[in-house]
Each structure stands twice: as C-alpha cells, then as structure tokens.
Amino acid sequence: QIQLVESGGGLVQPGGSLRLSCVASGFTAGYTFGHYDMSWYRQAPGKEREFVASITNVYLSTEYTDSVKGRFTISRDNWRSTVYLQMDDLKPEDTAVYYCYVQGPAVWGQGTQVTVSS
C-alpha cells in the first residue's frame, strides 16, 4: 500500500521560506516512485483543496498555479522516492495544509500545516 509522508511545515513570517518534503513508500507490482507524476495541493480553512504544483516522472516537466509562479519550485529525487516543494517569498494567503499526491494510484498524504504570519 502506497504511503506518503509530508514534513517541513511550520510558522514563518511573510517573505520567509520553507521547504516541504514528501517521502513515498509501499510501491509494488514492479512500479516505483519514478513511474508516477507527483503533485502538491493545499487547503486553506473554509476553502476547497486546490492544486499548487506538479512534476512529471521522466522529463520532470512542471506546472504551477498562477498564484505561486516565480515563488515556489517543485522538484523530485527518484532515488530517495521524495518530492519537494521549495516555497520562497511566502505570503499570508499561502497559509494552508499542504498535501502530497501521487497521480495514478490517487493516494494522498496526511498533510503538513504551513502558517505565514507576523
């Protein structure tokens, strides 16, 4: 059973940075982390979960929601079965629970809280 474990969230002041990590495990049937596209989503209080960024498995193509372009960077290390989200110039509106998601198997992590406040 595939499991995703996020870490790296916390409280940061506006303009600060955080790096989220998501470690994946439990792949079976000849499939590995490197076979799947990965994404980050977030959910702010009272709002629906929204897409933040994604990265493909082989060519490492990336996509971002408009509000984070130029500030967030998604990357992955297939050897470590880990996907990262580097978040710079954080704003209060980035406050949310951030979730890792593996496309295909459609598995979510448990989430990590990011709070941007002075």
Stockholm file with secondary structure:
# STOCKHOLM 1.0

chainA/1-118         QIQLVESGGGLVQPGGSLRLSCVASGFTAGYTFGHYDMSWYRQAPGKEREFVASITNVYLSTEYTDSVKGRFTISRDNWRSTVYLQMDDLKPEDTAVYYCYVQGPAVWGQGTQVTVSS
#=GR chainA/1-118 SS CCEEEEECCEEECTTCCEEEEEEEECCCTTCCGGGSCEEEEEECTTSCCEEEEEECSSSCCEEECGGGTTTEEEEEETTTTEEEEEECSCCGGGCEEEEEEETTTTEECCCEEEEECC
#=GC SS_cons         CCEEEEECCEEECTTCCEEEEEEEECCCTTCCGGGSCEEEEEECTTSCCEEEEEECSSSCCEEECGGGTTTEEEEEETTTTEEEEEECSCCGGGCEEEEEEETTTTEECCCEEEEECC
//
